[in-house]
């Protein structure tokens, strides 16, 4: 199965990709969060600057990049959330 998902990029991830959001079609599902991150890296290699610092949010639930499996549905939102700098 596959799903069409909307990916939202915040803060540094938006700077690195040059986009704030995009639709990605035919994402395999279920998929591990690690494989989902790899898919995003293939599209935007500059995201590698955030490796080991970023978390993903799927349907507004944070997930770490790991072997955790998520099931995506058409229209789901996936957010790329880099570390936030405080001040």
N, C-alpha and C positions, 0 to 999 in steps of 0.2 A: 504494500500500500504506500501511497505518497500523499502529501498534503501541500497546499499552497499557503505559505505563512508570510506574515508581515514582520520585518525585522526593524526594530527601532534602535538607533544609535544615540548614545548620550555622551556629553562632555568630550573627553579625549577620543573616544571611539568615533564620534562624528567628525572630529578634525582629521583623523587618520583615514577615514573612508571617503570623506568629501560628501557624504549624504547623511541625512537625518533618519530616513526610512526608505525601505525598498521592499518589494514583494519578491519572494523566492518561490519558484514553482517546483513541483515534483520533489519535495524533500522526503526522503525515505522515513517511514514511521512504522513501528516505534524505532527510536534512535537514541543512542547514548548521548549525554550532554557533551562528552569529549568528541564524538563524531560530528555533532552539530557544530561545535567550535571549529573543528577542522574544515567543515564545509564553508564556514564564514571566512576562515583564513585563505581558502582557495580563491574566494571571490575578492578578498581584500587583504593581500599579504602584509600590508603595513600594520594590520592589527596585531601582528606578532610582537610588537613593542609592548603590548599589554599582557603578554603570556604570563600566567601564574598570578595575575593581579586582578583579573576580571571575573565577574560572575554573570550568569545569564538569568533572566527572569522569563518564565514561560507562563502565560496567562496570569501575570502579576505575582507569581510565586518564585522566589529565588532558588536557584539550584547551582551547586558548585560544578565545576567542570571535572567530571569523573566518569565512572562507568554507569552512573545512575541513568536508567532508561526512562525516556519520556515518550508519551504518545501524543502526536500532534494531529490536529484537525484543521480542515480548511478554514482559513481566516484567523487562526490563532496568532497572537502577538508574541514575539520573542524579542526581549530587550537585552542589549549588550550594555552592561553597567560597569564602567571602570571605577577604580578607587576614586573617591571624592576627596579633593584637597580642602582642608578647613582653614579658617582664618579668623 
